[in-house]
């Protein structure tokens, strides 16, 4: 069995389409766990009655605990060997879950699987094909915003899966500690992917597992929030997970990237957001460093294997500085 976890927060405009897409899945043996982060728009009201044919459980939380913690709660309630994470603004094709699970069974050397994300409003444009992690600490969705016609859609290993639509082997997810709840939201999937890699686990992109994704529907696609959470959490991801030797080798690149974004966002009117992100990242370094000790003790792979999974090119990071995508 697979367990599909949908974390909902005020997604009344998209959740019905998401559940309709799940009801049409060709794979029948799965459960759906909706974790509601105290929505106020009625999106989680009476879902069990509205969807009587689905194997559906709705867990309504008294407070908004964030994306990370809500998914961890869903994982603790799940019965499946596989955890399929799906955002409420993501609409999978009927064979999405079947493609992911069949690929997982055929490739036991991988424990996480990334979906083919296409933009819901324009399916001829990529929304993502797994995540890229740069040695500077910056991360982004592969192919995001590019026409699908210019890039070959093929299955290959990627650094991590975008949690908008991803599959994880449940035992590996739990072994790695699940999502870091300190993150609240954004970058938690890259952080988890990094921790899985340190344990020797790998991620595979599955091109046949197609999902149409709106993107940031719950937060209203607020650039302020994306800048704050994304650039705060990427510091913690770097501090927790980068192996000791690489921390010092890559630190000048990390600091240069940070300075470049400080200047860029200050000039574009978001200086307060980026400064608040970095100040709060510094304040939270104690948590990151405490986590780091445990994470690094559990590392099973060498430095070379870690660095080979990262993007090391200067052209990549320069392009991302002028095209905010995450």
N, C-alpha and C positions, 0 to 999 in steps of 0.2 A: 504494500500500500504506500501511496504517497500522500503527504499532508500539505495542502495548499494554504499558506498563511497570508491573509490580506489585512494589513494595518490601515484602519480607516480613521480619518479625522475630517469631518465636514466635507465629505465627498459626494453629496447628494446628486451632483450633476454627472458623475462618472461611475459610481459604484454599481448602479443597475446594469449598465452595459458590461462592466467587468464580470458580474455574476452571470449574466446572460451568456457571455463567452465561455465561462467555466461550465455552464449547464450543457453546452454544445460539444464538450470535449469527447474525442473518440475513445480515450482511455476512461473506463468506468470506475475502476477500483481506487478511489481517492476520497479523502475527506477535505472539507473546507473549514478553516478556522478564521473567523473574522474577529480581530481585536480592535475594539472601538475605543479611541482615545478621548472619551467624553465629548463626543460631537454635540453641537448645539443646533444643527440644521435638520435634525430628524433623519439623517441618512441611515442610522442603525436601528431605527424604530421598526419593530414587527417584521424583521427580516425572515425569521423562521416561518412565519405564516405566508409571506410573499413567495418564498422559494421552498415549497413543501417537497419537491422532488430531489433536492440536493441533500447530501450528507453534510449538513451545515451546523456548526456550533458558533454562537456569538458570545464573546466575552466582553462585557461592557465595563470599562474601567472607571473608577470614581474621579480620576484626574488624568490629564494628558501627560503620560510618562515619556513621550517621545517615540520616534521610530525604532530606535535601537532596543529599548527596554520592552516595547510592545512585541517586537518579533521574538525576543527571548522568551516572553510569556507564552507566545504561540508555540514555540519549539518545545517548551516544557509540557504543553497540553497535547502535543502531537503523538499519534500512534504509528505514523509511517516510518519506514526506513529512510525515505527521502523527504526533505523539506523543500517545497517549491514556494519561493517567496514571490508575491505578485502585488504590485501597487494597485490601488483602486482606480487609477487613471491609466491602467495598462490593459489592453484588450487582446488576448491571445487568439491565434487561429485555432480551429478545432483540433488539430493534431499536435499542438504545442507541447502538452504534458507527455503525450505518448512519445514524441521525438526525444524529449529530454531523458525520460526514464529508460527508453531503449538504448540511447547512446551511453547512459551511465552503466547499464548492464554490460554493454559491449566493450566498455573501456574502464575496467576496474582500477586502472592505474591513476585515474582522475577522481577527485572527490567533490569538485564543484564545476558547474556548467553554466555558461553564459548564453543568453538568448540573443536572437537577432532582433534588435529594436529598430522599428521604423517610425517616423513621425506620423502621428495620427492624422494631423491636418494635411499632410503631404507625404503619402507612402512611398514616393519616389526619392525621398531624402532619408539618410541614416539618422537615427537617434543614438545608436550605439551598438558596438559589437564586442562587448567585454571592456575591461578597463586597462589603461596604460599607467604604469608608475615610472616617473622620471627620477633619476638619481638625485635631483634637487629636492625631492619631496613633493613635487607637484604631481597631480593625477588628473586624468581626464578619460572620457568615454572614447574609445576608438571609433574613427570615421564620423564622429558627430557632425551633423550639418552638411555633409558632402553628398552629392548625388549618388544613388546606388549604381548608376550606369558606369561610373568611372573607377569602381573598386570591385575586384573579384570577391564574391561572397563564398569563402571556403572555410572549412573547419580547421582550426589550428589552436595551439596552446596560447593562452593570454595570461596576463598577470593575475587578474581577478575578475569576478563576475559582478556586473551592475545589479544591485539587489532589487531594482524595479521589476525584474523578471529573471529569477535565477533558481538553480537547483543545487542543494547541498546534501551530501550524505550526512544523515543526522548524527551519527556517532562522531564524525570528524568535527562537525559544527560544535558539538558539546565539548569535545576534547580541547578544542581551541579556545573555549570560553564564550562562544557566541559573540554577539556584538558588544562593544564597549558602551555601556549605558551612560557613561560620562559624556559621550559625544552628543547625545540627544538625537541629532539627525545630521546627515551629510558626512561623507567620507568614511562612514562606519563599514561599508562594504569593502573598501580598499584596505582599511585597517585589518579586517578579518582575513581578507585574502593574503595579506602580508604575513599574518600569524600562521596561517595554514601552510604557506610556502616555507616558513622557517622550520616547520615540522616535517617538511619533505613532501607535502601534498601539492597537487597541481590542479590547474583549471583549464577546461577545454571549451572553446567557443563552438556552439552548435548552430550552423546557418539555417537548418530546416525549422528550428524552433522560433517561429516568427510571432512577434508581438507588436501591436500598434500602441504607441505611448504618447500621451499628452505631455507629461513632464511638468513637475512642480505644481500640479493642479491645486493641491490643498493649501499651499502657501501663497497662491496667487502669482507664482513665478516671480516673487519679490527678489530683485537683485540685491537689495540690502541684506536680506537674510542669507542668500547664497554666499555673498562675500564674507559675512561674519562667521557663519558656521563652517563653511568650507575652508577658509584660511586659518581659523582657529584650530580646527581638527586636523588639518594636514601637519601642523607643527607637532601635535601629540603623536600622530602616526609615525612621523620620522623619529621622534625622541624615543618611542617605545620599541620600535621594531628594527631600525637600522643596526646591523651588527657593529660591534665596537670599532673595528678597523675602518669600516666604511663611514661611520659617523664623522670621523676626523678627515678622511679623504674627501668626502662630499660636502662637508660643512661650508667651505667657501662658496660652493655652488648654491647651497641652500640659502646662505645669507645674501648672495647676489640676487637670487630669485625673489627673496623677501623684499629687498630694497627696490627692485624694479617694480614690483606690484604696489608698494607703498607710494612710489612716485606716480605710477600710472593711475591708480584709483584716486589719489589726491587731485590730480589734474582733471579727472573726469567727474569730480563732485562727490566722490565716495570716500574721502579721506577719513571721516569719522568712523565709518564701518570697518575699514581695514585696520585702523589704529586700535579700535576696540577689540577686534579679533586677535591681534598680536598681544595686546596687554592681557587679555583674559587667557590666552594660550600660555603666557609666562606664569600667570597666577596658578594655572592648573598643572604646571610641570611636575609638581610633587606627586600627583596621581600617576602621571605618565612614567616617571622614573621608578616609582614603586612597582608599577606593572612591568616595566622593562626588565627588572631583575629576574622575575619569574619567567618571562617570555624568553629571554636569552639563555637561561639555564636549560630550557626545553628545546633549544635549537638542535636539529638533527642533520642539517646540511651545511656544506662549506660556503665560504665567501663567494667563490667563483660561480657556484650554482645560483646564488641569490642575485648577483650582479648580472648574470646572463638573462634573467627574467625581466630586467629593467630597460628602459629607454635611456640611452646615454648621449643622444645627439643634442648639440646646441641649437640646431635649426628647429627642433620640436618645441623646445621651451620658448624660444623667441616668438614662434608663431602663436603659442598659447597666451603669451603676455598681451598680444594685441587682439586676441579673440577669446573673450571670456566665455567658457563653455560649461563650466561645472558648478 
